[in-house]
Amino acid sequence: MEAADHAVAAAAVVDNRLPEGVAVNKLEERREAMFLERIGFIIWVSDLKAARSLEKYGSIHYMSRKMHYVVIYMNAERADDTVRNIQRLPFVKRIERSYRNEIKTEYNSNVEDKTRFYSL
């Protein structure tokens, strides 16, 4: 931070209000860095022991020992390059994109009254 930024921040603490522009922008930058856009992939593998090395490409959410697949989440910005690198690995059979974030999760609570269908 520059000296001017420190002075503005100190004045804001004394006045109990946010400085104009300076602190608000920094808070927004922190929030954006904290909540990066992530995308999920299902990676079908032939060797689960070797699949542990996928941790360097993203966050492993789940590994299925029975069906031999790995669910991994990675940054959306670098997903194309990362998928190309993962595809080159010898133990990877195929890669599918997860559509979980596109599925509707909030439903309308207005339920129709169905008594007219069941009455005599």
N, CA, C and O atoms as CSV, one atom per row, in Angstrom:
chain,resi,resn,atom,element,x,y,z
A,1,MET,N,N,0.834,-1.184,0.000
A,1,MET,CA,C,0.000,0.000,0.000
A,1,MET,C,C,0.876,1.244,0.000
A,1,MET,O,O,1.969,1.270,0.565
A,2,GLU,N,N,0.371,2.236,-0.633
A,2,GLU,CA,C,1.086,3.501,-0.632
A,2,GLU,C,C,0.728,4.269,0.629
A,2,GLU,O,O,-0.212,3.916,1.341
A,3,ALA,N,N,1.489,5.324,0.895
A,3,ALA,CA,C,1.253,6.134,2.088
A,3,ALA,C,C,-0.118,6.792,2.039
A,3,ALA,O,O,-0.772,6.931,3.072
A,4,ALA,N,N,-0.560,7.195,0.859
A,4,ALA,CA,C,-1.873,7.828,0.725
A,4,ALA,C,C,-2.984,6.842,1.068
A,4,ALA,O,O,-3.978,7.212,1.692
A,5,ASP,N,N,-2.814,5.590,0.658
A,5,ASP,CA,C,-3.809,4.571,0.977
A,5,ASP,C,C,-3.890,4.325,2.475
A,5,ASP,O,O,-4.979,4.136,3.017
A,6,HIS,N,N,-2.736,4.325,3.153
A,6,HIS,CA,C,-2.722,4.153,4.607
A,6,HIS,C,C,-3.425,5.312,5.289
A,6,HIS,O,O,-4.166,5.108,6.252
A,7,ALA,N,N,-3.204,6.514,4.806
A,7,ALA,CA,C,-3.838,7.684,5.405
A,7,ALA,C,C,-5.348,7.627,5.224
A,7,ALA,O,O,-6.096,7.949,6.148
A,8,VAL,N,N,-5.799,7.224,4.050
A,8,VAL,CA,C,-7.237,7.123,3.791
A,8,VAL,C,C,-7.847,6.033,4.659
A,8,VAL,O,O,-8.931,6.215,5.214
A,9,ALA,N,N,-7.161,4.904,4.780
A,9,ALA,CA,C,-7.661,3.808,5.603
A,9,ALA,C,C,-7.713,4.206,7.073
A,9,ALA,O,O,-8.661,3.858,7.777
A,10,ALA,N,N,-6.705,4.930,7.538
A,10,ALA,CA,C,-6.691,5.392,8.927
A,10,ALA,C,C,-7.822,6.379,9.175
A,10,ALA,O,O,-8.461,6.337,10.226
A,11,ALA,N,N,-8.075,7.267,8.219
A,11,ALA,CA,C,-9.169,8.223,8.360
A,11,ALA,C,C,-10.513,7.503,8.381
A,11,ALA,O,O,-11.431,7.923,9.087
A,12,ALA,N,N,-10.631,6.448,7.631
A,12,ALA,CA,C,-11.876,5.689,7.594
A,12,ALA,C,C,-12.140,5.006,8.925
A,12,ALA,O,O,-13.287,4.913,9.360
A,13,VAL,N,N,-11.087,4.530,9.572
A,13,VAL,CA,C,-11.246,3.888,10.875
A,13,VAL,C,C,-11.711,4.901,11.903
A,13,VAL,O,O,-12.567,4.597,12.733
A,14,VAL,N,N,-11.152,6.109,11.855
A,14,VAL,CA,C,-11.530,7.159,12.797
A,14,VAL,C,C,-12.962,7.603,12.543
A,14,VAL,O,O,-13.733,7.779,13.486
A,15,ASP,N,N,-13.329,7.789,11.264
A,15,ASP,CA,C,-14.669,8.266,10.921
A,15,ASP,C,C,-15.715,7.157,10.935
A,15,ASP,O,O,-16.911,7.432,10.844
A,16,ASN,N,N,-15.275,5.909,11.049
A,16,ASN,CA,C,-16.176,4.760,11.052
A,16,ASN,C,C,-16.960,4.616,9.750
A,16,ASN,O,O,-18.125,4.219,9.768
A,17,ARG,N,N,-16.332,4.933,8.627
A,17,ARG,CA,C,-16.961,4.762,7.324
A,17,ARG,C,C,-15.916,4.305,6.326
A,17,ARG,O,O,-14.718,4.477,6.548
A,18,LEU,N,N,-16.369,3.724,5.228
A,18,LEU,CA,C,-15.456,3.252,4.197
A,18,LEU,C,C,-14.965,4.407,3.345
A,18,LEU,O,O,-15.752,5.289,3.002
A,19,PRO,N,N,-13.693,4.429,2.996
A,19,PRO,CA,C,-13.202,5.460,2.078
A,19,PRO,C,C,-13.772,5.234,0.684
A,19,PRO,O,O,-14.094,4.108,0.305
A,20,GLU,N,N,-13.888,6.302,-0.059
A,20,GLU,CA,C,-14.489,6.213,-1.390
A,20,GLU,C,C,-13.527,5.556,-2.362
A,20,GLU,O,O,-12.415,6.045,-2.564
A,21,GLY,N,N,-13.941,4.463,-2.959
A,21,GLY,CA,C,-13.178,3.840,-4.027
A,21,GLY,C,C,-12.057,2.925,-3.586
A,21,GLY,O,O,-11.940,1.819,-4.115
A,22,VAL,N,N,-11.232,3.333,-2.647
A,22,VAL,CA,C,-10.013,2.589,-2.333
A,22,VAL,C,C,-10.336,1.262,-1.662
A,22,VAL,O,O,-9.991,0.206,-2.194
A,23,ALA,N,N,-10.987,1.293,-0.512
A,23,ALA,CA,C,-11.229,0.063,0.238
A,23,ALA,C,C,-12.303,-0.798,-0.418
A,23,ALA,O,O,-12.236,-2.026,-0.353
A,24,VAL,N,N,-13.278,-0.176,-1.041
A,24,VAL,CA,C,-14.348,-0.937,-1.670
A,24,VAL,C,C,-13.786,-1.788,-2.800
A,24,VAL,O,O,-14.140,-2.960,-2.929
A,25,ASN,N,N,-12.912,-1.207,-3.622
A,25,ASN,CA,C,-12.314,-1.957,-4.722
A,25,ASN,C,C,-11.464,-3.107,-4.205
A,25,ASN,O,O,-11.469,-4.190,-4.790
A,26,LYS,N,N,-10.739,-2.891,-3.123
A,26,LYS,CA,C,-9.894,-3.948,-2.580
A,26,LYS,C,C,-10.733,-5.077,-1.995
A,26,LYS,O,O,-10.368,-6.247,-2.104
A,27,LEU,N,N,-11.854,-4.728,-1.377
A,27,LEU,CA,C,-12.744,-5.766,-0.860
A,27,LEU,C,C,-13.336,-6.586,-1.998
A,27,LEU,O,O,-13.445,-7.807,-1.893
A,28,GLU,N,N,-13.716,-5.924,-3.080
A,28,GLU,CA,C,-14.261,-6.644,-4.230
A,28,GLU,C,C,-13.210,-7.562,-4.843
A,28,GLU,O,O,-13.530,-8.678,-5.252
A,29,GLU,N,N,-11.966,-7.111,-4.912
A,29,GLU,CA,C,-10.888,-7.937,-5.453
A,29,GLU,C,C,-10.676,-9.176,-4.591
A,29,GLU,O,O,-10.446,-10.266,-5.115
A,30,ARG,N,N,-10.753,-9.014,-3.284
A,30,ARG,CA,C,-10.580,-10.160,-2.385
A,30,ARG,C,C,-11.706,-11.162,-2.559
A,30,ARG,O,O,-11.470,-12.370,-2.574
A,31,ARG,N,N,-12.941,-10.661,-2.690
A,31,ARG,CA,C,-14.081,-11.559,-2.874
A,31,ARG,C,C,-13.970,-12.327,-4.179
A,31,ARG,O,O,-14.256,-13.524,-4.226
A,32,GLU,N,N,-13.552,-11.640,-5.245
A,32,GLU,CA,C,-13.400,-12.308,-6.530
A,32,GLU,C,C,-12.315,-13.373,-6.465
A,32,GLU,O,O,-12.464,-14.445,-7.052
A,33,ALA,N,N,-11.232,-13.091,-5.761
A,33,ALA,CA,C,-10.151,-14.067,-5.637
A,33,ALA,C,C,-10.582,-15.243,-4.766
A,33,ALA,O,O,-10.127,-16.370,-4.963
A,34,MET,N,N,-11.461,-14.975,-3.804
A,34,MET,CA,C,-11.899,-16.013,-2.901
A,34,MET,C,C,-12.855,-16.992,-3.590
A,34,MET,O,O,-12.804,-18.194,-3.327
A,35,PHE,N,N,-13.716,-16.490,-4.459
A,35,PHE,CA,C,-14.718,-17.319,-5.121
A,35,PHE,C,C,-14.408,-17.414,-6.610
A,35,PHE,O,O,-15.071,-16.785,-7.434
A,36,LEU,N,N,-13.402,-18.198,-6.941
A,36,LEU,CA,C,-13.060,-18.415,-8.337
A,36,LEU,C,C,-14.088,-19.341,-8.973
A,36,LEU,O,O,-14.647,-20.217,-8.314
A,37,GLU,N,N,-14.325,-19.135,-10.247
A,37,GLU,CA,C,-15.237,-20.007,-10.988
A,37,GLU,C,C,-14.590,-21.376,-11.135
A,37,GLU,O,O,-13.484,-21.487,-11.664
A,38,ARG,N,N,-15.269,-22.413,-10.674
A,38,ARG,CA,C,-14.717,-23.765,-10.728
A,38,ARG,C,C,-15.602,-24.616,-11.620
A,38,ARG,O,O,-16.798,-24.366,-11.766
A,39,ILE,N,N,-14.990,-25.618,-12.208
A,39,ILE,CA,C,-15.705,-26.513,-13.109
A,39,ILE,C,C,-15.303,-27.945,-12.761
A,39,ILE,O,O,-14.152,-28.215,-12.419
A,40,GLY,N,N,-16.263,-28.848,-12.854
A,40,GLY,CA,C,-16.015,-30.233,-12.478
A,40,GLY,C,C,-15.851,-31.138,-13.680
A,40,GLY,O,O,-16.449,-30.915,-14.732
A,41,PHE,N,N,-15.032,-32.162,-13.510
A,41,PHE,CA,C,-14.815,-33.158,-14.549
A,41,PHE,C,C,-14.840,-34.540,-13.926
A,41,PHE,O,O,-14.412,-34.730,-12.788
A,42,ILE,N,N,-15.347,-35.501,-14.684
A,42,ILE,CA,C,-15.285,-36.904,-14.295
A,42,ILE,C,C,-14.226,-37.540,-15.176
A,42,ILE,O,O,-14.339,-37.529,-16.402
A,43,ILE,N,N,-13.205,-38.089,-14.553
A,43,ILE,CA,C,-12.085,-38.669,-15.284
A,43,ILE,C,C,-12.100,-40.174,-15.057
A,43,ILE,O,O,-11.950,-40.638,-13.927
A,44,TRP,N,N,-12.280,-40.932,-16.129
A,44,TRP,CA,C,-12.280,-42.388,-16.073
A,44,TRP,C,C,-10.839,-42.856,-16.192
A,44,TRP,O,O,-10.131,-42.485,-17.128
A,45,VAL,N,N,-10.410,-43.674,-15.238
A,45,VAL,CA,C,-9.004,-44.085,-15.170
A,45,VAL,C,C,-8.895,-45.608,-15.167
A,45,VAL,O,O,-9.855,-46.319,-14.870
A,46,SER,N,N,-7.705,-46.083,-15.504
A,46,SER,CA,C,-7.447,-47.523,-15.462
A,46,SER,C,C,-6.668,-47.922,-14.214
A,46,SER,O,O,-6.670,-49.093,-13.833
A,47,ASP,N,N,-6.003,-46.964,-13.574
A,47,ASP,CA,C,-5.181,-47.247,-12.400
A,47,ASP,C,C,-5.456,-46.196,-11.329
A,47,ASP,O,O,-5.101,-45.029,-11.495
A,48,LEU,N,N,-6.089,-46.610,-10.229
A,48,LEU,CA,C,-6.433,-45.650,-9.176
A,48,LEU,C,C,-5.216,-45.155,-8.411
A,48,LEU,O,O,-5.196,-44.018,-7.941
A,49,LYS,N,N,-4.219,-45.988,-8.287
A,49,LYS,CA,C,-3.012,-45.563,-7.579
A,49,LYS,C,C,-2.338,-44.416,-8.331
A,49,LYS,O,O,-1.873,-43.453,-7.721
A,50,ALA,N,N,-2.290,-44.524,-9.641
A,50,ALA,CA,C,-1.716,-43.452,-10.454
A,50,ALA,C,C,-2.638,-42.236,-10.498
A,50,ALA,O,O,-2.178,-41.116,-10.721
A,51,ALA,N,N,-3.940,-42.451,-10.286
A,51,ALA,CA,C,-4.906,-41.352,-10.343
A,51,ALA,C,C,-4.726,-40.370,-9.194
A,51,ALA,O,O,-5.220,-39.245,-9.259
A,52,ARG,N,N,-4.029,-40.780,-8.153
A,52,ARG,CA,C,-3.761,-39.854,-7.048
A,52,ARG,C,C,-2.915,-38.674,-7.500
A,52,ARG,O,O,-2.936,-37.615,-6.874
A,53,SER,N,N,-2.176,-38.854,-8.579
A,53,SER,CA,C,-1.337,-37.765,-9.083
A,53,SER,C,C,-2.163,-36.657,-9.732
A,53,SER,O,O,-1.611,-35.619,-10.100
A,54,LEU,N,N,-3.473,-36.855,-9.879
A,54,LEU,CA,C,-4.336,-35.820,-10.446
A,54,LEU,C,C,-4.530,-34.642,-9.498
A,54,LEU,O,O,-5.068,-33.609,-9.897
A,55,GLU,N,N,-4.098,-34.786,-8.246
A,55,GLU,CA,C,-4.250,-33.708,-7.270
A,55,GLU,C,C,-3.542,-32.432,-7.692
A,55,GLU,O,O,-3.962,-31.341,-7.306
A,56,LYS,N,N,-2.484,-32.545,-8.470
A,56,LYS,CA,C,-1.756,-31.342,-8.880
A,56,LYS,C,C,-2.511,-30.551,-9.946
A,56,LYS,O,O,-2.136,-29.417,-10.242
A,57,TYR,N,N,-3.568,-31.123,-10.529
A,57,TYR,CA,C,-4.352,-30.433,-11.550
A,57,TYR,C,C,-5.599,-29.763,-10.985
A,57,TYR,O,O,-6.190,-28.909,-11.646
A,58,GLY,N,N,-6.004,-30.130,-9.787
A,58,GLY,CA,C,-7.198,-29.551,-9.178
A,58,GLY,C,C,-7.516,-30.253,-7.870
A,58,GLY,O,O,-6.698,-31.000,-7.334
A,59,SER,N,N,-8.710,-30.004,-7.368
A,59,SER,CA,C,-9.145,-30.607,-6.108
A,59,SER,C,C,-9.919,-31.888,-6.397
A,59,SER,O,O,-10.951,-31.862,-7.068
A,60,ILE,N,N,-9.417,-32.998,-5.891
A,60,ILE,CA,C,-10.119,-34.269,-6.066
A,60,ILE,C,C,-11.250,-34.318,-5.053
A,60,ILE,O,O,-11.029,-34.220,-3.846
A,61,HIS,N,N,-12.464,-34.469,-5.563
A,61,HIS,CA,C,-13.638,-34.509,-4.704
A,61,HIS,C,C,-13.987,-35.945,-4.312
A,61,HIS,O,O,-14.379,-36.204,-3.174
A,62,TYR,N,N,-13.845,-36.874,-5.256
A,62,TYR,CA,C,-14.226,-38.261,-4.992
A,62,TYR,C,C,-13.469,-39.192,-5.929
A,62,TYR,O,O,-13.232,-38.865,-7.092
A,63,MET,N,N,-13.092,-40.360,-5.406
A,63,MET,CA,C,-12.483,-41.416,-6.220
A,63,MET,C,C,-13.291,-42.689,-6.010
A,63,MET,O,O,-13.442,-43.148,-4.878
A,64,SER,N,N,-13.810,-43.260,-7.088
A,64,SER,CA,C,-14.577,-44.495,-7.004
A,64,SER,C,C,-13.657,-45.674,-7.284
A,64,SER,O,O,-13.120,-45.808,-8.384
A,65,ARG,N,N,-13.480,-46.522,-6.287
A,65,ARG,CA,C,-12.625,-47.699,-6.462
A,65,ARG,C,C,-13.322,-48.754,-7.312
A,65,ARG,O,O,-12.681,-49.463,-8.088
A,66,LYS,N,N,-14.618,-48.849,-7.162
A,66,LYS,CA,C,-15.362,-49.878,-7.879
A,66,LYS,C,C,-15.504,-49.550,-9.369
A,66,LYS,O,O,-15.317,-50.421,-10.219
A,67,MET,N,N,-15.835,-48.287,-9.684
A,67,MET,CA,C,-16.103,-47.928,-11.077
A,67,MET,C,C,-14.927,-47.231,-11.759
A,67,MET,O,O,-15.003,-46.905,-12.944
A,68,HIS,N,N,-13.851,-47.004,-11.026
A,68,HIS,CA,C,-12.614,-46.432,-11.565
A,68,HIS,C,C,-12.816,-45.068,-12.220
A,68,HIS,O,O,-12.499,-44.878,-13.394
A,69,TYR,N,N,-13.347,-44.124,-11.446
A,69,TYR,CA,C,-13.420,-42.752,-11.932
A,69,TYR,C,C,-13.068,-41.796,-10.804
A,69,TYR,O,O,-13.124,-42.146,-9.625
A,70,VAL,N,N,-12.701,-40.575,-11.196
A,70,VAL,CA,C,-12.313,-39.534,-10.252
A,70,VAL,C,C,-13.125,-38.292,-10.580
A,70,VAL,O,O,-13.225,-37.905,-11.744
A,71,VAL,N,N,-13.712,-37.657,-9.554
A,71,VAL,CA,C,-14.391,-36.380,-9.727
A,71,VAL,C,C,-13.421,-35.310,-9.260
A,71,VAL,O,O,-12.970,-35.325,-8.114
A,72,ILE,N,N,-13.104,-34.381,-10.154
A,72,ILE,CA,C,-12.110,-33.356,-9.863
A,72,ILE,C,C,-12.671,-31.987,-10.229
A,72,ILE,O,O,-13.363,-31.843,-11.237
A,73,TYR,N,N,-12.371,-30.983,-9.407
A,73,TYR,CA,C,-12.768,-29.604,-9.671
A,73,TYR,C,C,-11.511,-28.778,-9.894
A,73,TYR,O,O,-10.513,-28.933,-9.189
A,74,MET,N,N,-11.578,-27.887,-10.897
A,74,MET,CA,C,-10.432,-27.033,-11.218
A,74,MET,C,C,-10.934,-25.661,-11.633
A,74,MET,O,O,-12.126,-25.473,-11.877
A,75,ASN,N,N,-10.014,-24.699,-11.712
A,75,ASN,CA,C,-10.366,-23.344,-12.123
A,75,ASN,C,C,-10.869,-23.352,-13.558
A,75,ASN,O,O,-10.278,-24.000,-14.423
A,76,ALA,N,N,-11.954,-22.638,-13.811
A,76,ALA,CA,C,-12.556,-22.622,-15.145
A,76,ALA,C,C,-11.679,-21.898,-16.155
A,76,ALA,O,O,-11.727,-22.204,-17.347
A,77,GLU,N,N,-10.880,-20.944,-15.698
A,77,GLU,CA,C,-10.038,-20.169,-16.616
A,77,GLU,C,C,-8.995,-21.045,-17.306
A,77,GLU,O,O,-8.717,-20.867,-18.492
A,78,ARG,N,N,-8.429,-21.976,-16.576
A,78,ARG,CA,C,-7.366,-22.820,-17.127
A,78,ARG,C,C,-7.831,-24.241,-17.416
A,78,ARG,O,O,-7.004,-25.140,-17.568
A,79,ALA,N,N,-9.128,-24.456,-17.493
A,79,ALA,CA,C,-9.660,-25.814,-17.634
A,79,ALA,C,C,-9.269,-26.460,-18.960
A,79,ALA,O,O,-8.946,-27.647,-18.988
A,80,ASP,N,N,-9.291,-25.710,-20.051
A,80,ASP,CA,C,-8.972,-26.302,-21.358
A,80,ASP,C,C,-7.546,-26.840,-21.405
A,80,ASP,O,O,-7.310,-27.961,-21.856
A,81,ASP,N,N,-6.602,-26.035,-20.937
A,81,ASP,CA,C,-5.202,-26.480,-20.931
A,81,ASP,C,C,-5.000,-27.664,-19.994
A,81,ASP,O,O,-4.277,-28.608,-20.311
A,82,THR,N,N,-5.646,-27.597,-18.839
A,82,THR,CA,C,-5.497,-28.665,-17.854
A,82,THR,C,C,-6.077,-29.978,-18.374
A,82,THR,O,O,-5.484,-31.037,-18.170
A,83,VAL,N,N,-7.221,-29.921,-19.040
A,83,VAL,CA,C,-7.836,-31.141,-19.580
A,83,VAL,C,C,-6.944,-31.746,-20.655
A,83,VAL,O,O,-6.807,-32.967,-20.732
A,84,ARG,N,N,-6.338,-30.902,-21.484
A,84,ARG,CA,C,-5.415,-31.417,-22.504
A,84,ARG,C,C,-4.235,-32.135,-21.859
A,84,ARG,O,O,-3.808,-33.186,-22.337
A,85,ASN,N,N,-3.710,-31.571,-20.778
A,85,ASN,CA,C,-2.587,-32.201,-20.075
A,85,ASN,C,C,-3.006,-33.511,-19.415
A,85,ASN,O,O,-2.250,-34.483,-19.430
A,86,ILE,N,N,-4.190,-33.542,-18.844
A,86,ILE,CA,C,-4.675,-34.762,-18.191
A,86,ILE,C,C,-4.923,-35.856,-19.227
A,86,ILE,O,O,-4.648,-37.029,-18.974
A,87,GLN,N,N,-5.441,-35.474,-20.387
A,87,GLN,CA,C,-5.747,-36.451,-21.437
A,87,GLN,C,C,-4.495,-37.188,-21.908
A,87,GLN,O,O,-4.582,-38.329,-22.362
A,88,ARG,N,N,-3.345,-36.552,-21.803
A,88,ARG,CA,C,-2.080,-37.161,-22.235
A,88,ARG,C,C,-1.556,-38.220,-21.269
A,88,ARG,O,O,-0.672,-38.998,-21.629
A,89,LEU,N,N,-2.084,-38.260,-20.063
A,89,LEU,CA,C,-1.596,-39.216,-19.069
A,89,LEU,C,C,-1.968,-40.639,-19.490
A,89,LEU,O,O,-3.057,-40.862,-20.019
A,90,PRO,N,N,-1.076,-41.596,-19.260
A,90,PRO,CA,C,-1.304,-42.960,-19.768
A,90,PRO,C,C,-2.444,-43.714,-19.087
A,90,PRO,O,O,-3.009,-44.628,-19.688
A,91,PHE,N,N,-2.793,-43.363,-17.866
A,91,PHE,CA,C,-3.828,-44.098,-17.141
A,91,PHE,C,C,-5.226,-43.518,-17.338
A,91,PHE,O,O,-6.186,-44.060,-16.791
A,92,VAL,N,N,-5.371,-42.440,-18.097
A,92,VAL,CA,C,-6.667,-41.792,-18.321
A,92,VAL,C,C,-7.347,-42.412,-19.536
A,92,VAL,O,O,-6.779,-42.450,-20.627
A,93,LYS,N,N,-8.582,-42.903,-19.331
A,93,LYS,CA,C,-9.347,-43.481,-20.441
A,93,LYS,C,C,-10.134,-42.405,-21.179
A,93,LYS,O,O,-10.019,-42.263,-22.396
A,94,ARG,N,N,-10.943,-41.640,-20.422
A,94,ARG,CA,C,-11.703,-40.553,-21.036
A,94,ARG,C,C,-12.076,-39.529,-19.972
A,94,ARG,O,O,-12.013,-39.803,-18.774
A,95,ILE,N,N,-12.467,-38.336,-20.437
A,95,ILE,CA,C,-12.826,-37.236,-19.545
A,95,ILE,C,C,-14.197,-36.720,-19.952
A,95,ILE,O,O,-14.457,-36.474,-21.130
A,96,GLU,N,N,-15.074,-36.557,-18.961
A,96,GLU,CA,C,-16.407,-35.997,-19.188
A,96,GLU,C,C,-16.566,-34.754,-18.328
A,96,GLU,O,O,-16.068,-34.697,-17.204
A,97,ARG,N,N,-17.255,-33.774,-18.858
A,97,ARG,CA,C,-17.526,-32.552,-18.106
A,97,ARG,C,C,-18.732,-32.787,-17.205
A,97,ARG,O,O,-19.700,-33.425,-17.617
A,98,SER,N,N,-18.679,-32.280,-15.989
A,98,SER,CA,C,-19.781,-32.400,-15.051
A,98,SER,C,C,-20.745,-31.233,-15.265
A,98,SER,O,O,-20.322,-30.079,-15.334
A,99,TYR,N,N,-22.023,-31.530,-15.368
A,99,TYR,CA,C,-23.034,-30.488,-15.561
A,99,TYR,C,C,-23.791,-30.202,-14.274
A,99,TYR,O,O,-24.914,-29.700,-14.315
A,100,ARG,N,N,-23.200,-30.511,-13.153
A,100,ARG,CA,C,-23.876,-30.355,-11.868
A,100,ARG,C,C,-24.235,-28.902,-11.577
A,100,ARG,O,O,-25.301,-28.638,-11.021
A,101,ASN,N,N,-23.369,-27.951,-11.939
A,101,ASN,CA,C,-23.653,-26.548,-11.642
A,101,ASN,C,C,-24.733,-25.973,-12.555
A,101,ASN,O,O,-25.216,-24.870,-12.299
A,102,GLU,N,N,-25.124,-26.681,-13.606
A,102,GLU,CA,C,-26.163,-26.207,-14.512
A,102,GLU,C,C,-27.534,-26.804,-14.203
A,102,GLU,O,O,-28.527,-26.421,-14.821
A,103,ILE,N,N,-27.596,-27.729,-13.264
A,103,ILE,CA,C,-28.862,-28.352,-12.890
A,103,ILE,C,C,-29.624,-27.415,-11.963
A,103,ILE,O,O,-29.044,-26.808,-11.063
A,104,LYS,N,N,-30.915,-27.306,-12.190
A,104,LYS,CA,C,-31.761,-26.448,-11.369
A,104,LYS,C,C,-31.854,-27.037,-9.956
A,104,LYS,O,O,-32.216,-28.202,-9.791
A,105,THR,N,N,-31.529,-26.234,-8.945
A,105,THR,CA,C,-31.567,-26.717,-7.565
A,105,THR,C,C,-32.623,-26.017,-6.722
A,105,THR,O,O,-32.931,-26.472,-5.620
A,106,GLU,N,N,-33.184,-24.919,-7.219
A,106,GLU,CA,C,-34.239,-24.215,-6.492
A,106,GLU,C,C,-35.554,-24.463,-7.214
A,106,GLU,O,O,-35.665,-24.264,-8.424
A,107,TYR,N,N,-36.531,-24.893,-6.462
A,107,TYR,CA,C,-37.801,-25.261,-7.056
A,107,TYR,C,C,-38.898,-24.339,-6.557
A,107,TYR,O,O,-38.794,-23.759,-5.476
A,108,ASN,N,N,-39.933,-24.211,-7.340
A,108,ASN,CA,C,-41.063,-23.380,-6.990
A,108,ASN,C,C,-41.851,-24.068,-5.880
A,108,ASN,O,O,-42.147,-25.260,-5.974
A,109,SER,N,N,-42.188,-23.332,-4.844
A,109,SER,CA,C,-42.895,-23.935,-3.716
A,109,SER,C,C,-44.406,-23.911,-3.910
A,109,SER,O,O,-45.131,-24.472,-3.089
A,110,ASN,N,N,-44.903,-23.280,-4.969
A,110,ASN,CA,C,-46.342,-23.248,-5.228
A,110,ASN,C,C,-46.777,-24.565,-5.864
A,110,ASN,O,O,-46.531,-24.810,-7.046
A,111,VAL,N,N,-47.420,-25.399,-5.071
A,111,VAL,CA,C,-47.871,-26.704,-5.537
A,111,VAL,C,C,-49.370,-26.607,-5.818
A,111,VAL,O,O,-50.127,-26.070,-5.009
A,112,GLU,N,N,-49.787,-27.124,-6.959
A,112,GLU,CA,C,-51.201,-27.083,-7.312
A,112,GLU,C,C,-52.016,-27.951,-6.362
A,112,GLU,O,O,-51.538,-28.957,-5.838
A,113,ASP,N,N,-53.252,-27.535,-6.157
A,113,ASP,CA,C,-54.171,-28.312,-5.336
A,113,ASP,C,C,-54.724,-29.448,-6.188
A,113,ASP,O,O,-55.430,-29.199,-7.165
A,114,LYS,N,N,-54.416,-30.678,-5.836
A,114,LYS,CA,C,-54.818,-31.831,-6.639
A,114,LYS,C,C,-56.070,-32.519,-6.096
A,114,LYS,O,O,-56.394,-33.628,-6.521
A,115,THR,N,N,-56.773,-31.884,-5.171
A,115,THR,CA,C,-57.965,-32.519,-4.607
A,115,THR,C,C,-59.066,-32.668,-5.638
A,115,THR,O,O,-59.890,-33.574,-5.520
A,116,ARG,N,N,-59.107,-31.811,-6.642
A,116,ARG,CA,C,-60.162,-31.920,-7.652
A,116,ARG,C,C,-59.990,-33.184,-8.494
A,116,ARG,O,O,-60.963,-33.679,-9.062
A,117,PHE,N,N,-58.782,-33.707,-8.581
A,117,PHE,CA,C,-58.556,-34.931,-9.336
A,117,PHE,C,C,-58.988,-36.169,-8.557
A,117,PHE,O,O,-59.344,-37.184,-9.155
A,118,TYR,N,N,-58.959,-36.092,-7.240
A,118,TYR,CA,C,-59.233,-37.263,-6.419
A,118,TYR,C,C,-60.629,-37.258,-5.793
A,118,TYR,O,O,-60.995,-38.215,-5.112
A,119,SER,N,N,-61.404,-36.215,-6.007
A,119,SER,CA,C,-62.742,-36.171,-5.408
A,119,SER,C,C,-63.746,-36.897,-6.302
A,119,SER,O,O,-63.513,-37.072,-7.498
A,120,LEU,N,N,-64.843,-37.308,-5.720
A,120,LEU,CA,C,-65.872,-38.051,-6.466
A,120,LEU,C,C,-66.828,-37.153,-7.144
A,120,LEU,O,O,-67.750,-37.622,-7.811
